Amino acid sequence: MAENRSSTVKTDRIEAAWAGRTVALVGLMGAGKSTVGRRLAERLGREFTDSDDEIEKAAGLSVADIFALHGEDEFRRVEHKVLTRLLSGPPHILATGGGAYLNEDTRALMRGRAVTIWLNADLETLWKRVSRRTHRPLLRRPDAKEVLADLFEERRPIYELADITVPSVDGPHSKTVTAIIKALETWTPQPS
């Protein structure tokens, strides 16, 4: 019998592997963290949180406005504070901002309280996804694709530190969700 993709997935292997931990999706803007995260939460019967949405609620400003008015350093400070709060709560599915995992303290926090999953999309897929929208502060420039390519190369070694890497390919997000579930079924925490 075919699996119903919209039904909630409950397996002992998944629960044993990450019980008590949030599943935190990391990766570059356009990797699909929010979209995939919502669908993953639905499939696993978990709550979903987008850290950028929570930052906007806490600050009373959009991410773009925080960058414009206060700069990236202040945004990262607020981001760390919000992620600390989110990771102190019940386990859920968490989509993080593209730069969240770059901060060493934030990365350590995530590694201690979450299973981190790098959604690894190639540059052309990322560009196809982000070029359709104008809300990304780091890409509000005429050379946006070049900036994205530089960020891709600069951040890759840090994203590779995530517990699990799952390709985020162009096409139905359900494929990425299924790949994450399979990876979670076999994931084993590394000793500290």
Accessible surface in RSA format (square Angstrom, percent):
REM  Atomic radii and reference values for relative SASA: ProtOr
REM  Chains: A
REM  Algorithm: Lee & Richards
REM  Probe-radius: 1.40
REM  Slices: 20
REM RES _ NUM      All-atoms   Total-Side   Main-Chain    Non-polar    All polar
REM                ABS   REL    ABS   REL    ABS   REL    ABS   REL    ABS   REL
RES MET A   1   243.73 126.2 153.86 101.8  89.87 214.0 130.75 111.2 112.98 149.7
RES ALA A   2    95.49  87.8  64.68  99.8  30.81  70.1  75.57 106.4  19.92  52.8
RES GLU A   3    95.34  54.7  67.48  51.0  27.86  66.3  46.07  89.1  49.26  40.2
RES ASN A   4    92.04  63.5  79.46  76.8  12.58  30.3  33.12  79.7  58.92  56.9
RES ARG A   5   121.80  51.1 113.78  58.0   8.02  19.1  46.60  63.7  75.20  45.6
RES SER A   6    77.19  65.2  58.67  78.3  18.52  42.7  44.64  95.0  32.56  45.6
RES SER A   7    48.72  41.2  39.88  53.2   8.84  20.4  37.03  78.9  11.69  16.4
RES THR A   8    70.61  50.2  46.92  47.6  23.69  56.5  20.84  28.0  49.76  75.2
RES VAL A   9    19.89  13.1  14.10  12.8   5.80  14.0  18.11  15.7   1.78   4.8
RES LYS A  10   131.02  63.9 101.16  62.1  29.86  71.1  77.95  70.2  53.07  56.5
RES THR A  11    36.77  26.2  28.62  29.0   8.15  19.4  35.80  48.1   0.97   1.5
RES ASP A  12   129.33  90.6 120.16 119.6   9.17  21.7  38.57  90.8  90.76  90.5
RES ARG A  13   147.26  61.8 140.04  71.4   7.22  17.2  61.55  84.1  85.71  51.9
RES ILE A  14     2.34   1.3   2.34   1.7   0.00   0.0   2.34   1.7   0.00   0.0
RES GLU A  15    55.19  31.7  54.68  41.4   0.51   1.2  36.87  71.3  18.33  15.0
RES ALA A  16    87.31  80.3  50.53  78.0  36.78  83.7  61.91  87.2  25.41  67.3
RES ALA A  17    13.75  12.6   3.06   4.7  10.69  24.3   9.79  13.8   3.96  10.5
RES TRP A  18     1.69   0.7   0.76   0.4   0.93   2.2   1.69   0.9   0.00   0.0
RES ALA A  19    65.56  60.3  43.08  66.5  22.48  51.1  44.68  62.9  20.88  55.3
RES GLY A  20    63.49  78.3   0.00   N/A  63.49  78.3  30.70  84.3  32.79  73.4
RES ARG A  21    59.56  25.0  59.53  30.3   0.03   0.1   9.44  12.9  50.11  30.4
RES THR A  22     4.04   2.9   2.89   2.9   1.15   2.7   0.00   0.0   4.04   6.1
RES VAL A  23     0.00   0.0   0.00   0.0   0.00   0.0   0.00   0.0   0.00   0.0
RES ALA A  24     0.00   0.0   0.00   0.0   0.00   0.0   0.00   0.0   0.00   0.0
RES LEU A  25     0.00   0.0   0.00   0.0   0.00   0.0   0.00   0.0   0.00   0.0
RES VAL A  26     0.48   0.3   0.48   0.4   0.00   0.0   0.48   0.4   0.00   0.0
RES GLY A  27     0.23   0.3   0.00   N/A   0.23   0.3   0.00   0.0   0.23   0.5
RES LEU A  28     5.21   2.9   4.68   3.3   0.53   1.3   4.68   3.3   0.53   1.4
RES MET A  29    16.34   8.5  15.58  10.3   0.77   1.8  16.32  13.9   0.02   0.0
RES GLY A  30     8.84  10.9   0.00   N/A   8.84  10.9   5.35  14.7   3.50   7.8
RES ALA A  31     0.46   0.4   0.46   0.7   0.00   0.0   0.46   0.6   0.00   0.0
RES GLY A  32    12.52  15.4   0.00   N/A  12.52  15.4  10.76  29.5   1.76   3.9
RES LYS A  33    16.79   8.2  14.15   8.7   2.65   6.3   7.35   6.6   9.44  10.1
RES SER A  34    37.01  31.3  34.67  46.3   2.34   5.4  19.28  41.0  17.74  24.8
RES THR A  35    51.80  36.8  49.54  50.2   2.26   5.4  19.17  25.7  32.63  49.3
RES VAL A  36     0.00   0.0   0.00   0.0   0.00   0.0   0.00   0.0   0.00   0.0
RES GLY A  37     0.00   0.0   0.00   N/A   0.00   0.0   0.00   0.0   0.00   0.0
RES ARG A  38   119.14  50.0 112.31  57.3   6.83  16.3  52.37  71.6  66.78  40.5
RES ARG A  39   112.24  47.1 110.59  56.4   1.65   3.9  33.56  45.9  78.68  47.7
RES LEU A  40     0.00   0.0   0.00   0.0   0.00   0.0   0.00   0.0   0.00   0.0
RES ALA A  41     4.01   3.7   3.76   5.8   0.25   0.6   3.76   5.3   0.25   0.6
RES GLU A  42   108.09  62.1  95.73  72.4  12.36  29.4  41.36  80.0  66.73  54.5
RES ARG A  43    14.21   6.0  14.21   7.2   0.00   0.0   9.08  12.4   5.12   3.1
RES LEU A  44     3.08   1.7   2.04   1.5   1.04   2.6   2.04   1.4   1.04   2.8
RES GLY A  45    45.37  55.9   0.00   N/A  45.37  55.9  20.34  55.8  25.03  56.1
RES ARG A  46    53.66  22.5  37.94  19.3  15.72  37.4  11.73  16.0  41.93  25.4
RES GLU A  47   137.51  78.9 131.75  99.7   5.76  13.7  52.53 101.6  84.98  69.4
RES PHE A  48    50.07  25.0  23.30  14.4  26.77  69.7  23.30  14.1  26.77  76.6
RES THR A  49    22.30  15.9  18.89  19.2   3.41   8.1   7.51  10.1  14.79  22.4
RES ASP A  50    16.76  11.7  13.02  13.0   3.74   8.8   0.63   1.5  16.13  16.1
RES SER A  51     0.00   0.0   0.00   0.0   0.00   0.0   0.00   0.0   0.00   0.0
RES ASP A  52    44.05  30.9  44.00  43.8   0.05   0.1  11.73  27.6  32.32  32.2
RES ASP A  53    61.55  43.1  59.31  59.0   2.24   5.3  14.88  35.0  46.67  46.5
RES GLU A  54    29.62  17.0  29.34  22.2   0.28   0.7   1.27   2.5  28.35  23.1
RES ILE A  55     0.00   0.0   0.00   0.0   0.00   0.0   0.00   0.0   0.00   0.0
RES GLU A  56    60.82  34.9  56.93  43.1   3.89   9.3  12.47  24.1  48.35  39.5
RES LYS A  57   151.04  73.7 120.29  73.8  30.75  73.2  88.96  80.1  62.08  66.1
RES ALA A  58    68.34  62.8  24.54  37.9  43.80  99.6  36.65  51.6  31.69  83.9
RES ALA A  59    40.29  37.0   8.96  13.8  31.33  71.3  19.67  27.7  20.62  54.6
RES GLY A  60    63.30  78.1   0.00   N/A  63.30  78.1  36.24  99.5  27.06  60.6
RES LEU A  61    56.00  31.2  47.65  34.1   8.35  21.0  55.26  38.8   0.73   2.0
RES SER A  62    44.93  38.0  37.67  50.3   7.26  16.7  35.88  76.4   9.05  12.7
RES VAL A  63    20.97  13.8  20.97  19.0   0.00   0.0  20.97  18.2   0.00   0.0
RES ALA A  64    12.04  11.1   9.11  14.1   2.93   6.7   9.29  13.1   2.75   7.3
RES ASP A  65    65.33  45.8  65.24  64.9   0.09   0.2   2.98   7.0  62.35  62.2
RES ILE A  66     3.18   1.8   3.18   2.4   0.00   0.0   3.18   2.3   0.00   0.0
RES PHE A  67    31.15  15.6  21.32  13.2   9.83  25.6  21.58  13.1   9.56  27.4
RES ALA A  68    84.79  78.0  42.06  64.9  42.73  97.2  53.89  75.9  30.90  81.8
RES LEU A  69   120.54  67.1  89.31  63.9  31.24  78.5  91.90  64.5  28.64  77.1
RES HIS A  70   105.37  57.6  77.24  53.7  28.13  72.0  56.37  58.1  49.01  57.0
RES GLY A  71    29.28  36.1   0.00   N/A  29.28  36.1  27.40  75.2   1.87   4.2
RES GLU A  72    69.06  39.6  61.64  46.6   7.42  17.7  20.67  40.0  48.39  39.5
RES ASP A  73   127.67  89.4 117.76 117.2   9.91  23.4  39.13  92.1  88.55  88.3
RES GLU A  74    55.24  31.7  51.64  39.1   3.61   8.6  19.90  38.5  35.35  28.9
RES PHE A  75     5.18   2.6   5.18   3.2   0.00   0.0   5.18   3.1   0.00   0.0
RES ARG A  76    39.76  16.7  37.05  18.9   2.71   6.5  26.58  36.3  13.18   8.0
RES ARG A  77   132.60  55.7 122.59  62.5  10.01  23.8  73.48 100.4  59.12  35.8
RES VAL A  78    21.76  14.3  21.76  19.7   0.00   0.0  21.76  18.9   0.00   0.0
RES GLU A  79     3.26   1.9   3.26   2.5   0.00   0.0   0.38   0.7   2.89   2.4
RES HIS A  80    55.91  30.6  55.60  38.6   0.31   0.8  35.07  36.1  20.83  24.2
RES LYS A  81   139.07  67.8 133.56  81.9   5.52  13.1  84.51  76.1  54.57  58.1
RES VAL A  82     6.60   4.3   5.68   5.1   0.92   2.2   6.60   5.7   0.00   0.0
RES LEU A  83     0.00   0.0   0.00   0.0   0.00   0.0   0.00   0.0   0.00   0.0
RES THR A  84    48.54  34.5  48.54  49.2   0.00   0.0  46.67  62.7   1.87   2.8
RES ARG A  85   126.30  53.0 115.39  58.8  10.91  26.0  75.43 103.1  50.86  30.8
RES LEU A  86    17.37   9.7  13.22   9.5   4.15  10.4  16.29  11.4   1.08   2.9
RES LEU A  87     9.22   5.1   0.02   0.0   9.20  23.1   0.02   0.0   9.20  24.8
RES SER A  88    76.48  64.6  39.91  53.3  36.57  84.2  36.60  77.9  39.88  55.9
RES GLY A  89    35.43  43.7   0.00   N/A  35.43  43.7  22.81  62.6  12.62  28.3
RES PRO A  90   111.86  81.5 103.20  94.1   8.66  31.5 109.72  90.6   2.14  13.3
RES PRO A  91    42.23  30.8  33.16  30.2   9.07  33.0  34.03  28.1   8.20  50.9
RES HIS A  92    12.48   6.8  12.48   8.7   0.00   0.0   9.09   9.4   3.40   4.0
RES ILE A  93     0.00   0.0   0.00   0.0   0.00   0.0   0.00   0.0   0.00   0.0
RES LEU A  94     0.00   0.0   0.00   0.0   0.00   0.0   0.00   0.0   0.00   0.0
RES ALA A  95     1.52   1.4   1.20   1.9   0.32   0.7   1.28   1.8   0.25   0.7
RES THR A  96     4.57   3.3   0.03   0.0   4.54  10.8   1.45   1.9   3.12   4.7
RES GLY A  97     8.03   9.9   0.00   N/A   8.03   9.9   6.91  19.0   1.12   2.5
RES GLY A  98    14.49  17.9   0.00   N/A  14.49  17.9   3.07   8.4  11.42  25.6
RES GLY A  99     3.15   3.9   0.00   N/A   3.15   3.9   0.00   0.0   3.15   7.1
RES ALA A 100     0.25   0.2   0.00   0.0   0.25   0.6   0.20   0.3   0.06   0.1
RES TYR A 101     0.67   0.3   0.62   0.4   0.04   0.1   0.62   0.5   0.04   0.1
RES LEU A 102    44.79  24.9  31.46  22.5  13.33  33.5  31.64  22.2  13.15  35.4
RES ASN A 103    56.64  39.1  46.80  45.2   9.84  23.7  15.63  37.6  41.00  39.6
RES GLU A 104   129.20  74.2 123.11  93.1   6.09  14.5  36.65  70.9  92.56  75.6
RES ASP A 105    98.02  68.7  92.08  91.7   5.94  14.0  15.56  36.6  82.46  82.2
RES THR A 106     2.61   1.9   2.61   2.6   0.00   0.0   0.21   0.3   2.40   3.6
RES ARG A 107    36.96  15.5  36.96  18.8   0.00   0.0   2.96   4.0  33.99  20.6
RES ALA A 108    64.56  59.4  49.50  76.4  15.06  34.3  56.26  79.2   8.30  22.0
RES LEU A 109    27.28  15.2  18.53  13.3   8.75  22.0  26.80  18.8   0.47   1.3
RES MET A 110     0.00   0.0   0.00   0.0   0.00   0.0   0.00   0.0   0.00   0.0
RES ARG A 111    89.87  37.7  77.31  39.4  12.56  29.9  27.15  37.1  62.72  38.0
RES GLY A 112    55.28  68.2   0.00   N/A  55.28  68.2  32.52  89.2  22.76  51.0
RES ARG A 113    98.16  41.2  89.30  45.5   8.85  21.1  29.25  40.0  68.90  41.8
RES ALA A 114     0.00   0.0   0.00   0.0   0.00   0.0   0.00   0.0   0.00   0.0
RES VAL A 115     0.00   0.0   0.00   0.0   0.00   0.0   0.00   0.0   0.00   0.0
RES THR A 116     0.00   0.0   0.00   0.0   0.00   0.0   0.00   0.0   0.00   0.0
RES ILE A 117     0.00   0.0   0.00   0.0   0.00   0.0   0.00   0.0   0.00   0.0
RES TRP A 118    13.40   5.4  13.40   6.5   0.00   0.0  10.19   5.4   3.21   5.2
RES LEU A 119     0.89   0.5   0.00   0.0   0.89   2.2   0.00   0.0   0.89   2.4
RES ASN A 120    47.18  32.5  40.43  39.1   6.75  16.2   0.80   1.9  46.38  44.8
RES ALA A 121     3.92   3.6   0.00   0.0   3.92   8.9   0.50   0.7   3.42   9.1
RES ASP A 122    81.58  57.1  73.88  73.5   7.70  18.2  43.23 101.8  38.34  38.2
RES LEU A 123    43.38  24.2  41.12  29.4   2.26   5.7  41.12  28.9   2.26   6.1
RES GLU A 124   102.88  59.1  98.39  74.4   4.49  10.7  60.98 118.0  41.90  34.2
RES THR A 125    11.03   7.8   8.39   8.5   2.64   6.3   2.54   3.4   8.49  12.8
RES LEU A 126     1.34   0.7   1.34   1.0   0.00   0.0   1.34   0.9   0.00   0.0
RES TRP A 127    64.81  26.0  64.81  31.4   0.00   0.0  45.74  24.4  19.06  30.9
RES LYS A 128   105.23  51.3  98.79  60.6   6.43  15.3  69.17  62.3  36.06  38.4
RES ARG A 129    29.98  12.6  23.26  11.9   6.72  16.0  17.21  23.5  12.77   7.7
RES VAL A 130     2.59   1.7   0.11   0.1   2.48   6.0   0.24   0.2   2.34   6.4
RES SER A 131    56.69  47.9  24.32  32.5  32.37  74.6  16.83  35.8  39.86  55.8
RES ARG A 132   164.21  68.9 126.17  64.3  38.04  90.6  69.11  94.5  95.10  57.6
RES ARG A 133   146.92  61.7 133.84  68.2  13.07  31.1  40.89  55.9 106.02  64.3
RES THR A 134   118.23  84.1 106.70 108.2  11.53  27.5  79.78 107.2  38.44  58.1
RES HIS A 135    78.70  43.0  74.65  51.9   4.05  10.4  61.52  63.4  17.19  20.0
RES ARG A 136    56.98  23.9  55.01  28.0   1.97   4.7   8.16  11.1  48.82  29.6
RES PRO A 137    35.32  25.7  19.66  17.9  15.66  56.9  20.37  16.8  14.95  92.9
RES LEU A 138    45.48  25.3  41.03  29.4   4.44  11.2  43.91  30.8   1.56   4.2
RES LEU A 139    19.40  10.8   9.09   6.5  10.31  25.9   9.39   6.6  10.02  27.0
RES ARG A 140   142.02  59.6 108.53  55.3  33.49  79.7  55.35  75.7  86.66  52.5
RES ARG A 141   129.98  54.6 113.25  57.7  16.73  39.8  35.07  47.9  94.91  57.5
RES PRO A 142   149.69 109.1 105.14  95.8  44.56 162.0 118.94  98.2  30.75 191.1
RES ASP A 143    52.97  37.1  43.43  43.2   9.54  22.5  34.05  80.1  18.92  18.9
RES ALA A 144    12.77  11.7  11.55  17.8   1.22   2.8  11.55  16.3   1.22   3.2
RES LYS A 145    78.39  38.2  76.27  46.8   2.13   5.1  48.14  43.3  30.26  32.2
RES GLU A 146   112.62  64.7 105.19  79.6   7.43  17.7  35.16  68.0  77.46  63.2
RES VAL A 147    21.48  14.1  20.49  18.5   1.00   2.4  21.41  18.6   0.07   0.2
RES LEU A 148     0.00   0.0   0.00   0.0   0.00   0.0   0.00   0.0   0.00   0.0
RES ALA A 149    26.60  24.5  25.71  39.7   0.89   2.0  26.05  36.7   0.54   1.4
RES ASP A 150    86.08  60.3  81.02  80.6   5.06  12.0  26.44  62.2  59.64  59.5
RES LEU A 151    20.19  11.2  20.10  14.4   0.09   0.2  20.11  14.1   0.08   0.2
RES PHE A 152    25.98  13.0  24.23  15.0   1.75   4.5  25.00  15.2   0.98   2.8
RES GLU A 153   102.43  58.8  92.17  69.7  10.27  24.4  50.59  97.8  51.85  42.3
RES GLU A 154   115.49  66.3  95.43  72.2  20.06  47.8  46.99  90.9  68.50  55.9
RES ARG A 155     7.50   3.1   7.37   3.8   0.13   0.3   0.46   0.6   7.04   4.3
RES ARG A 156    75.43  31.7  74.73  38.1   0.70   1.7  21.59  29.5  53.83  32.6
RES PRO A 157    77.24  56.3  70.00  63.8   7.24  26.3  70.52  58.2   6.72  41.8
RES ILE A 158    48.87  27.8  48.79  36.3   0.08   0.2  48.87  35.2   0.00   0.0
RES TYR A 159     4.30   2.0   4.30   2.4   0.00   0.0   4.30   3.2   0.00   0.0
RES GLU A 160    96.35  55.3  75.05  56.8  21.31  50.7  24.03  46.5  72.33  59.1
RES LEU A 161    88.76  49.4  81.67  58.4   7.09  17.8  85.65  60.2   3.11   8.4
RES ALA A 162    11.37  10.5   0.00   0.0  11.37  25.9   0.00   0.0  11.37  30.1
RES ASP A 163    40.17  28.1  10.08  10.0  30.10  71.2   5.95  14.0  34.22  34.1
RES ILE A 164    17.73  10.1  12.48   9.3   5.25  12.6  17.73  12.8   0.00   0.0
RES THR A 165    68.24  48.5  43.22  43.8  25.02  59.6  31.86  42.8  36.38  55.0
RES VAL A 166     3.29   2.2   3.17   2.9   0.13   0.3   3.29   2.9   0.00   0.0
RES PRO A 167    83.29  60.7  79.41  72.4   3.88  14.1  79.54  65.7   3.75  23.3
RES SER A 168     1.72   1.5   0.09   0.1   1.64   3.8   0.00   0.0   1.72   2.4
RES VAL A 169    70.22  46.2  68.21  61.8   2.01   4.8  69.29  60.2   0.94   2.5
RES ASP A 170    76.77  53.8  53.39  53.1  23.38  55.3  19.82  46.6  56.95  56.8
RES GLY A 171    37.11  45.8   0.00   N/A  37.11  45.8  26.29  72.1  10.82  24.2
RES PRO A 172    80.44  58.6  67.36  61.4  13.07  47.5  79.58  65.7   0.86   5.3
RES HIS A 173    40.31  22.0  36.97  25.7   3.34   8.5  14.93  15.4  25.38  29.5
RES SER A 174    47.81  40.4  44.26  59.1   3.55   8.2  28.32  60.3  19.50  27.3
RES LYS A 175   128.36  62.6 118.68  72.8   9.68  23.0  70.62  63.6  57.73  61.5
RES THR A 176     2.85   2.0   0.91   0.9   1.94   4.6   1.92   2.6   0.93   1.4
RES VAL A 177     1.66   1.1   1.66   1.5   0.00   0.0   1.66   1.4   0.00   0.0
RES THR A 178    25.11  17.9  25.11  25.5   0.00   0.0  22.99  30.9   2.12   3.2
RES ALA A 179    36.20  33.3  28.07  43.3   8.13  18.5  32.65  46.0   3.55   9.4
RES ILE A 180     0.00   0.0   0.00   0.0   0.00   0.0   0.00   0.0   0.00   0.0
RES ILE A 181     9.38   5.3   9.38   7.0   0.00   0.0   9.38   6.8   0.00   0.0
RES LYS A 182   132.21  64.5 128.59  78.9   3.62   8.6  76.73  69.1  55.48  59.1
RES ALA A 183    24.66  22.7  14.92  23.0   9.74  22.2  22.50  31.7   2.16   5.7
RES LEU A 184     0.00   0.0   0.00   0.0   0.00   0.0   0.00   0.0   0.00   0.0
RES GLU A 185    35.81  20.6  25.78  19.5  10.03  23.9   0.74   1.4  35.07  28.6
RES THR A 186   110.05  78.3  84.69  85.9  25.36  60.4  73.61  98.9  36.44  55.1
RES TRP A 187    26.54  10.6  14.60   7.1  11.94  28.0  18.18   9.7   8.35  13.6
RES THR A 188    91.74  65.3  86.49  87.7   5.26  12.5  61.96  83.2  29.78  45.0
RES PRO A 189    58.64  42.7  47.94  43.7  10.69  38.9  48.24  39.8  10.40  64.6
RES GLN A 190   132.58  74.1 111.88  81.8  20.70  49.3  43.38  92.3  89.20  67.6
RES PRO A 191   126.14  91.9  95.04  86.6  31.10 113.1 107.03  88.4  19.11 118.8
RES SER A 192   163.87 138.5  83.89 112.0  79.98 184.2  82.29 175.2  81.58 114.3
END  Absolute sums over single chains surface
CHAIN  1 A     9852.4       7872.1       1980.3       5282.5       4569.9
END  Absolute sums over all chains
TOTAL          9852.4       7872.1       1980.3       5282.5       4569.9
